[in-house]
Amino acid sequence: MAEKTNAKSKGSNNILPFRRPVRINVGLVIFAFLLLYLLYTLIHFAMRKTYATFTVGAEEAISQADTYKALILRSEKPVYSDFAGNLDVFVQEGGRVSTGTVVASVDELGIYSEAMKAAGRSNTLSEDSLLRLKGRLTEMAVKYDPQNFRSIYAQESEIVSFFLNDLAVSSISALEKSLSMDEFFHVKNADVSGLVVYYRDGYEQKRARELSAYDFSRGDYERTRPGQLLSKGDFLYKIIDSENWSLVIPVTTEQASRYNRYRELPVTFLSNNLTVSCPFNLFTGADGGMYIELQLHQYLIQFVNDRYTQIRIPLETGTGYKIPASALTSKDYYIIPLAFGSETEERGKAAFVCETYSGTSVEARRVELTVYRQDDEYYYIDKADIADGTVIAREDSDERYTVRLSTALTGVYQVNRGYTVFRQIEALRTDGDYCFIRSGTAYGVSTFDMILLEAAGISEGQILR
């Protein structure tokens, strides 16, 4: 019985469990792989930084026009009343007078003024006055220049002044016949010839070098005009006795440096679009600021009532390129004084005598380096071309210069070959989002070059993917 039991137990141990074979679904694996690859690609493109480029266009003429509030200075001689009384004037504002011309009268009693006005209303031009007027009109017709129409304004002023002054003289003559002109009626004649103006503002005796920034920004500027009733010593009028006048403008150091390359500057008056060429001089004002005085010798009558006027100075600054301002960046270069280098046969390079010290011995070697820029004082050398602390000897001298000082030059990143290359530029002016740069700059950009649109955060030699 025991044997049967053991046999049965032994047979049951020979039964093995069935295991289902593992089957790999190749399609599912490929799908999972493609899904992961797609997710990786999407994330990579979403997080990858993009680089936009700008293609440099053709050269174009570049001009720079600065606008200023100019202060007008001229030779002005104020005239004051020696008496108190009623004022009458016989020359219009801006009218031209000659020496001895009746300009104004002061009536201490007030009776002569009314009588003179009544006499003037009934007066007509005398035969002599008509002949002089005819001669003046004939002269104007002969000298008329259709290319200079602005001269008509000055001639118009002279004709009006002629009528007013003739009226004044004839009225006073008529008054002398009807009334006894005694010591209470006073006629004021012009002491010099010039233009008559009936306001004062404190700048009559001002000189250019006495001006400061306050004179161009003052909010309390005001004028004083003579009233109908005068007190002794009151202002009557002033005579501008010279056709020479000037415009004074405040300038920055950069503007002064740019203008100082010219002998004359073009000036456009914004009020009438008149453009003239003016000699000028640069000077330091009373506050230590820099100013320019522009000298003129005509068109004074058109601005006789102005103390301030808006002007523009347009300058052709050469030819160049227009690029986005966002493309600008900078790079540091070592600076080496010109005295420590010498010219080489190869253009754009300079030779330097570099010294190496080993104990007590000194080894000198001549090295030719690329000069990326040169001004009146320094060579500008790429930091990759020479080591910091290099000692340079001056030929035929005991002087030594240690390379340490550096300065930044402005430039852009050229990306023609797929990686960034620094190219220096010379900015002429910035206009909003764009910068105008000079063409033909050494190690600069040329037409059709591709430059990086956004230079911020980019380094030289970076590969763009």
C-alpha positions in Angstrom: 0.0 0.0 0.0 2.9 2.2 0.8 4.5 1.4 -2.5 1.4 2.5 -4.4 1.4 5.8 -2.5 5.0 6.5 -3.3 4.6 5.7 -7.0 1.7 8.0 -7.2 3.6 10.8 -5.5 6.6 10.3 -7.8 4.4 10.5 -10.9 2.9 13.8 -9.8 6.4 15.4 -9.5 6.9 14.9 -13.2 4.1 17.3 -14.1 5.6 20.7 -15.2 3.6 24.0 -15.3 2.9 25.5 -18.7 4.4 28.9 -19.4 3.0 31.0 -22.2 5.8 32.2 -24.5 6.6 36.0 -24.6 5.7 37.6 -27.8 7.1 41.1 -28.6 4.7 43.3 -30.6 7.2 45.0 -33.0 4.7 47.5 -34.2 3.9 48.7 -30.7 7.7 49.2 -30.0 8.2 51.2 -33.1 5.2 53.3 -32.3 6.5 54.0 -28.8 9.9 54.9 -30.1 8.4 57.3 -32.7 6.2 58.9 -30.0 9.2 59.5 -27.7 11.2 60.9 -30.6 8.4 63.2 -31.6 8.0 64.4 -28.0 11.8 65.0 -27.8 11.8 66.9 -31.1 8.9 69.1 -30.1 10.5 69.9 -26.7 13.9 70.5 -28.3 12.4 72.9 -30.9 10.3 74.7 -28.3 13.3 75.3 -26.0 15.8 76.0 -28.7 16.9 79.6 -29.1 16.3 81.0 -32.6 18.6 83.5 -34.3 17.3 86.0 -36.8 19.7 87.7 -39.2 19.7 90.9 -41.2 21.2 91.4 -44.6 23.1 94.6 -45.0 21.7 96.6 -47.9 23.3 98.8 -50.5 25.2 102.0 -49.5 23.2 105.1 -49.2 23.8 108.8 -48.6 23.6 109.5 -44.8 22.8 112.9 -43.4 22.4 114.1 -39.8 20.2 116.9 -38.9 20.1 118.3 -35.4 17.4 120.8 -34.3 18.1 123.6 -31.9 16.5 126.5 -30.2 18.7 129.4 -31.2 19.1 132.7 -29.5 19.4 135.7 -31.7 22.0 138.4 -31.0 22.4 141.7 -32.9 23.6 145.2 -32.4 20.7 147.0 -30.7 20.8 150.5 -29.3 17.9 151.3 -26.9 16.6 154.9 -26.8 14.9 156.3 -23.7 12.6 159.3 -23.2 14.0 162.5 -21.7 10.4 163.7 -20.9 7.1 162.5 -19.5 4.0 162.6 -21.7 2.0 161.1 -24.5 3.9 158.9 -27.0 3.3 158.9 -30.8 5.4 156.8 -33.1 5.9 157.3 -36.8 7.8 154.2 -37.9 6.3 150.8 -38.1 7.9 147.9 -36.2 10.9 146.7 -38.2 10.9 149.8 -40.4 14.2 151.1 -41.7 15.2 154.7 -40.9 18.1 156.9 -41.8 19.9 159.3 -39.5 17.7 162.2 -38.6 14.4 160.4 -39.4 11.5 161.3 -37.1 10.8 158.2 -35.1 8.6 159.3 -32.2 7.3 162.4 -30.3 6.5 163.0 -26.7 3.7 165.5 -25.9 3.9 166.6 -22.2 0.5 168.3 -22.3 -1.4 165.9 -24.5 -2.9 168.7 -26.8 -0.4 168.6 -29.6 -0.7 164.9 -30.1 -4.5 165.1 -31.0 -3.9 168.2 -33.2 -1.1 166.4 -35.1 -3.3 163.4 -35.7 -6.1 165.6 -37.1 -3.6 167.4 -39.3 -2.2 164.1 -40.6 -5.6 162.8 -41.7 -6.0 165.6 -44.1 -2.4 165.5 -45.5 -1.4 164.1 -48.9 2.0 163.3 -50.3 3.9 166.4 -51.5 5.3 166.5 -55.1 8.8 166.1 -53.7 7.7 163.0 -51.7 6.0 161.5 -54.8 9.2 161.9 -56.8 11.2 160.2 -54.1 8.7 157.4 -53.9 8.7 157.0 -57.7 12.5 156.8 -57.7 12.5 154.2 -54.9 10.0 152.0 -56.8 12.0 152.2 -60.0 15.1 151.1 -58.1 13.2 148.2 -56.6 12.0 147.1 -60.0 15.5 147.2 -61.6 17.0 145.3 -58.7 14.2 142.7 -58.4 15.5 139.2 -58.4 12.9 136.5 -59.1 15.2 133.9 -57.5 15.3 135.9 -54.2 11.6 136.7 -53.5 12.3 137.1 -49.8 13.9 140.5 -50.5 10.4 141.8 -51.2 9.6 141.7 -47.5 12.4 144.1 -46.7 11.4 146.4 -49.6 7.7 146.3 -48.4 8.9 147.4 -45.0 10.8 150.3 -46.4 7.8 151.6 -48.5 5.5 151.5 -45.4 8.1 153.3 -43.4 8.4 155.9 -46.1 4.7 156.6 -46.0 4.6 156.8 -42.2 7.6 159.0 -41.9 6.3 161.4 -44.7 3.0 161.5 -42.8 4.9 162.4 -39.6 6.9 165.2 -41.1 3.9 166.7 -42.9 1.8 166.5 -39.8 4.4 168.2 -37.6 4.8 170.9 -40.3 1.1 171.5 -40.4 1.0 171.6 -36.6 3.7 174.2 -36.5 1.7 176.5 -38.7 -1.5 176.2 -36.7 -0.1 176.0 -33.2 2.9 177.4 -31.4 5.2 174.4 -30.8 6.8 175.2 -27.5 9.0 173.3 -25.1 6.2 170.9 -24.2 6.3 169.0 -27.5 9.4 166.9 -28.2 10.3 165.1 -31.5 12.7 162.2 -31.3 14.9 161.7 -34.4 17.0 158.7 -35.2 20.7 159.1 -34.1 21.8 156.3 -36.5 20.4 154.5 -39.4 18.9 151.0 -39.0 15.7 149.1 -38.2 13.3 150.3 -35.5 11.9 147.9 -32.9 9.6 148.7 -30.0 10.4 146.1 -27.4 13.2 145.3 -25.1 14.0 142.1 -23.2 17.4 142.5 -21.6 19.5 141.0 -24.4 20.2 144.3 -26.1 23.8 144.5 -24.7 24.3 140.7 -24.2 27.4 139.1 -25.7 27.6 135.5 -26.8 30.2 134.5 -24.1 27.9 135.8 -21.4 25.2 133.3 -22.2 24.5 130.1 -20.2 22.1 127.2 -20.3 19.5 129.3 -18.4 19.1 131.6 -21.4 17.9 128.8 -23.6 15.5 127.2 -21.1 14.1 130.2 -19.1 10.4 130.2 -18.6 10.3 133.8 -17.4 11.3 135.4 -20.6 9.2 138.5 -21.3 9.3 141.7 -23.3 8.7 145.3 -22.3 7.0 147.7 -24.7 6.5 151.5 -24.3 3.1 152.6 -23.0 1.0 155.4 -24.3 1.8 157.5 -21.3 5.5 157.8 -20.5 7.5 158.8 -17.5 10.9 160.4 -17.8 13.6 157.7 -18.5 11.1 155.2 -19.9 12.0 153.0 -22.9 11.0 154.4 -26.3 12.4 152.2 -29.0 15.7 150.6 -30.1 17.5 150.7 -33.4 19.3 147.7 -34.9 22.2 149.6 -36.6 24.0 146.7 -38.3 23.0 143.9 -40.8 25.4 141.6 -39.0 23.7 139.3 -36.5 24.3 135.9 -35.0 22.6 132.7 -33.8 23.9 131.0 -30.6 23.1 127.4 -29.8 24.3 125.0 -27.0 26.1 121.9 -28.3 27.4 118.7 -26.8 31.0 117.6 -27.0 30.2 115.1 -29.7 28.3 117.7 -31.7 31.1 120.2 -31.3 33.6 117.6 -32.6 31.4 116.9 -35.6 30.8 120.5 -36.5 34.4 121.5 -36.0 35.5 119.7 -39.1 33.7 122.3 -41.3 34.4 125.9 -42.0 30.7 126.8 -42.5 27.5 125.1 -41.4 24.2 124.9 -43.3 21.3 126.4 -41.3 17.6 125.9 -42.1 15.1 128.2 -40.3 12.0 126.1 -39.5 9.7 129.1 -39.5 10.1 129.8 -43.2 12.3 126.9 -44.5 15.1 129.4 -45.4 18.5 127.7 -45.7 21.8 129.7 -45.5 25.4 128.8 -45.0 27.0 130.3 -41.9 30.6 130.7 -40.7 30.8 129.9 -37.0 33.0 129.8 -33.9 33.0 127.4 -31.0 33.3 128.9 -27.5 32.8 128.3 -23.8 29.8 130.1 -22.2 29.5 131.7 -18.8 28.5 128.3 -17.3 31.4 126.4 -18.8 29.2 124.8 -21.4 30.0 124.5 -25.1 28.2 126.8 -27.6 28.4 127.7 -31.2 27.8 131.2 -32.6 26.6 131.2 -36.2 27.3 134.5 -38.1 24.9 136.0 -40.7 24.9 139.1 -42.8 21.5 139.1 -44.4 17.8 138.3 -43.8 17.8 140.2 -40.5 14.5 142.0 -41.3 12.7 138.7 -41.4 13.7 137.9 -37.8 13.7 141.4 -36.3 10.8 140.6 -34.0 12.3 137.3 -32.8 14.7 136.6 -29.9 14.5 132.9 -30.3 14.0 130.8 -33.4 14.0 127.1 -34.2 16.8 126.0 -36.6 18.1 122.7 -38.1 21.7 122.0 -39.1 21.6 119.3 -41.8 25.0 117.7 -42.6 26.0 115.1 -45.1 28.1 112.6 -43.2 29.1 110.5 -46.1 27.8 107.1 -47.3 27.0 104.1 -45.3 24.6 101.4 -44.2 21.4 101.3 -42.3 21.3 98.5 -39.8 19.0 97.6 -36.8 20.2 99.1 -33.5 19.6 95.8 -31.8 22.5 94.3 -33.8 25.1 96.5 -32.0 27.5 94.9 -29.6 31.0 95.6 -28.3 34.4 93.9 -27.9 37.4 94.8 -25.8 40.7 95.4 -27.5 44.2 96.1 -26.1 45.5 99.6 -26.8 49.2 100.2 -27.5 50.6 103.7 -27.9 51.7 104.5 -31.5 55.2 105.3 -30.4 55.8 101.6 -29.5 54.9 100.2 -32.9 56.2 100.6 -36.5 54.9 100.2 -40.0 55.2 97.0 -41.9 55.1 96.2 -45.6 51.7 94.5 -45.1 48.9 97.0 -44.9 46.8 96.7 -41.7 49.6 95.4 -39.5 52.2 96.9 -37.2 55.4 95.6 -35.8 56.2 95.5 -32.1 59.4 94.5 -30.2 58.2 92.1 -27.4 60.6 91.2 -24.6 60.7 87.9 -22.6 62.6 87.8 -19.3 64.3 84.6 -18.1 66.3 85.3 -15.0 68.7 88.0 -15.8 68.5 87.5 -19.6 66.2 89.3 -21.9 65.0 87.9 -25.2 63.6 90.4 -27.7 61.5 89.3 -30.7 59.8 91.3 -33.4 56.1 90.5 -33.8 53.7 91.7 -36.5 50.2 92.1 -35.3 46.9 92.9 -37.0 45.8 96.4 -36.2 42.0 96.5 -36.1 41.8 100.2 -35.6 44.2 103.1 -35.3 43.5 106.7 -34.1 45.8 109.6 -33.2 47.1 107.9 -30.0 46.7 104.1 -30.1 46.8 100.8 -32.0 43.8 98.6 -31.2 44.9 94.9 -31.0 42.7 91.8 -30.6 43.2 90.2 -27.2 43.6 86.9 -28.8 46.8 88.1 -30.6 48.8 89.1 -27.6 49.0 88.1 -24.0 48.1 90.3 -21.1 51.3 91.6 -19.4 53.5 91.5 -22.5 56.3 94.0 -22.3 56.9 96.0 -25.5 60.1 98.0 -26.0 60.2 101.3 -27.9 62.8 101.1 -30.6 66.0 103.3 -29.9 64.7 104.1 -26.4 64.7 102.8 -22.9 60.9 103.1 -22.6 58.8 100.0 -22.0 55.0 99.5 -22.2 53.2 96.7 -20.5 50.0 95.5 -22.3 47.2 95.8 -19.9 44.8 98.6 -20.8 41.9 97.8 -23.0 38.9 99.6 -24.4 35.6 98.6 -26.1 34.9 99.0 -29.8 31.4 99.0 -31.2 30.5 96.4 -33.8 28.1 93.7 -35.0 28.3 89.9 -35.4 28.7 88.7 -39.0 27.2 85.3 -39.5 28.0 84.6 -43.2 29.6 81.2 -42.3 27.2 80.0 -39.7 29.1 81.3 -36.7 29.6 84.8 -35.2 32.5 86.9 -36.2 32.9 90.4 -34.6 33.0 93.2 -37.2 33.6 96.7 -36.0 31.5 99.6 -37.1 31.6 103.4 -36.9 28.1 104.7 -35.9 27.2 108.0 -37.6 23.8 108.5 -36.0 21.0 106.6 -34.4 17.4 107.1 -35.6 14.9 105.2 -33.5 15.4 101.5 -34.0 18.0 101.9 -36.7 21.7 102.9 -36.7 23.5 104.5 -39.6 27.1 103.3 -39.9 30.0 104.4 -42.1 30.9 102.2 -45.1 34.5 101.2 -45.9 35.5 100.6 -42.3 38.5 98.4 -41.8 37.4 94.9 -40.6 33.8 96.1 -40.9 30.8 95.0 -42.9 29.9 95.2 -46.6 26.9 95.1 -48.8 25.0 91.7 -48.6 26.7 90.6 -45.4 24.5 88.8 -43.0 24.6 90.1 -39.4 22.9 88.8 -36.2 19.7 90.8 -35.6 19.9 90.4 -31.8 23.4 90.6 -30.4 22.5 90.5 -26.7 23.8 87.4 -24.9 25.8 86.2 -27.9 29.6 85.7 -27.9 32.1 85.7 -30.7 32.8 82.4 -32.4 29.4 80.9 -31.3 28.0 78.4 -33.8 24.4 79.2 -34.7 22.2 76.1 -35.2 
